[in-house]
Amino acid sequence: MTAILAAEALDQIFGAARSNHRFLDRAVDDATIHKLYELTKLAPTGFNSQPGRYVFIRSEEGKARLAPALSGSNREKTLAAPLNVVVAWDSRFFEHLPVLLPGRDVSAFFVEEERIRSAGVLNAALQAAFLIVAARGVGLDAGPMTGFDAAALDRELFPDGRLRSLLVLNLGYGDRRDIRERGPRLAFEEAAQIL
């Protein structure tokens, strides 16, 4: 890769982007949802494990299933979003490794429950971050949210216990009126170093 994205593209993804939970009354169509997944699945993950799983919620029935797990302060803004995505991780993600990582047997690495959980959560979080970048890249605003009862949501959406929710992401075409200024960020010297 030698090309640098145009400044406008970088600004759309990073500079002008904000976490946003106010959206226009405009649906996110199926083609855009599929495009989001096609971009997100390209995220790097350890052993190409791809433990992230996604439940896209757009219908009133789906939102009714989501609502009881949301904290009071997050319920209204989440249900008002045109599209919600429950990002979960598959606790048996390693079963797909013979297909996702052909020619390498790493089954011995995924025996201990804590190692499975650690790898699953970390790599699904990477995929969730790429989902936010993908959303911004296709013109959507994103509002990630962790204010929900994960156990209750898992009982509702994933009753067999295999998938475990990680975050809820509110997506849509942002209403950017009165959007907040970006919060402060640490300076390079406070957060990074070059050795």
N, C-alpha and C positions, 0 to 999 in steps of 0.2 A: 504494500500500500504506500503510494507516494503522494497521492492527492490530498490536499487539505480542504475540508469543507469550506464553502463560502461563509463569510462572516455572518450573513443573514441566517444561514442554517444553524450555525453554532449558537447564535443569539436566541433562536427559536427554542433550541433544546436546553440551553443553559442560562444565558444572560437575561432574557426577558421572561423566562419561565418562572412560575411560582407554584407552590402547592395551592390548589384552588378547589373550593367546594361549592362554588356558585356557577351554575351552568345555564345556558340558554335552553329554551324549550325546543330542542332539536335532537331527534333520535340518532343513535349511532347504529349504522346499518350492518347487516351481516358481513358484507364484503370488508368493511373496516375491521370488524372483530377478527375475521380470518387473517387479515393482513397483520394485525397486532400479534397474533400467535406465530405467524410465519417469520416475523422479525425476532420475536422473543426467543424462539427455539434455537436461534443462532448464538445465544449467550454462552460464554465459556463456563464450563462447570468441571469440577474435579472428576477425572476418569470419564468425561463426557456423560456423566450420570443423569443429568436432566431430571432431578426429582420434583420439580415444580409441576403443580396441577392447577387448573384454572376453571372456576365456575363463573361464567358470565351471566349476570342477572339483569334482565331488562323488563321482564313481565311483572305485573302486579302480584301474581301468584308467587313468583320467586322472591319479590321484595317482602311479601308477607311472611315467608319462611326465614328471611334474613332478619327482619325487624326485632323479634324478641331477644336476639343475642346482642343487639347494639346498646351501648351505654346511652343514657338519656341525653347527654349533651351532643352526641353524634347521630342520634336517630334521624332527626329531621333533615339534616343536610345530606345524609347518606341516602335516605329514601327519595329525596328530591333529585338526585343525580340521574341522568338518563341511563347510565350503565354502571353497575357495580361489578367488581371482579373479586371473588374470594380466591386468594392465592394460598394454596396448601402445598404441603410436601408429602410425598408418597413414602410411607415407612418401609415399603418393600421395593424401593426404586432399584436396588441392586439386582433384582430379578431380570431387569431389562439389559443389564450390562453385556451379556453375550451378543446381543444385537448392536448395542451402542458402542461397544469397545471390542470389536471382533479381533480375535487373535491374541487376546491377553486375558488370562484368568486371574482376576483380582478378588475372587470370592473369599479368600482368607482374610482380606482386609475388612470385610463387612460381616463379622461374626458377633462382635460385642455390641450390645444395644446402645451404649453411649457413643460409640464411634459412628454407628448408623445414624443416630439422632443428630449428632454434630455435623456430619457431612450432609445430611438431608436438609437441615435448617439453613446452614451456610449457603449451600448451592442453590436452594430455592429462593433465598434472599437475593442472591446475585441475579437470578432470573427475574425476580420482581423488579429489581432496579432497571434491568433492560426493558421490561414491560413499560415502565414509566418513560424511559428514553424513546421507545418505539411510539408510545402514545403522543408524546410531544412532536416526534418526527412526522406523524401523519395529521397533525393539526389539532389534537385533542389536549385539553388540560387534564391534569391528574391531581387527585387529592388522596394520598395514602393515609390510612387510618388504622390504628391498633386498639382503639377504644371499643372493644367488644369482648364478650364472654366466649373465648375460643372453645371451651368444653361444650357449651350449649350449642354453638354453631356446628361443631363436629357431630354432636348427637343428631342434629337436624339434617345436615347435608351428607355426612359420612358415617352412618350408623354402624358400619362394619369395623370401624376403627383404623382402617388402613391409611386413610388420608387425614392430615391434621392441619387445621387452618393456621396461617401465619400472619396474614394481614388482609384487610379489605381495602380495595382501591376504587375510589369514585372517579369515573371518567365521563367526559362529555366535552361539548364545545363551550368553552368557558365564557361566563359573563364576567368580563374583566373590569367593569365599572367598580370603582372603589376597592380595587384589589390592593392588598397591603404591600407596603414596601418590603423589600427583602430584609430579613433579619441580619444582624451582624455576622460576619464570618471571621474565623481566626486568620491571622496573617501567616504567610508561608513559614516565617521563622518560628511561629508558635506551634505549628502542626507538622512541619516537614523538615527534612534535612537531606543534604547531598553528601554522601561519603566518597 
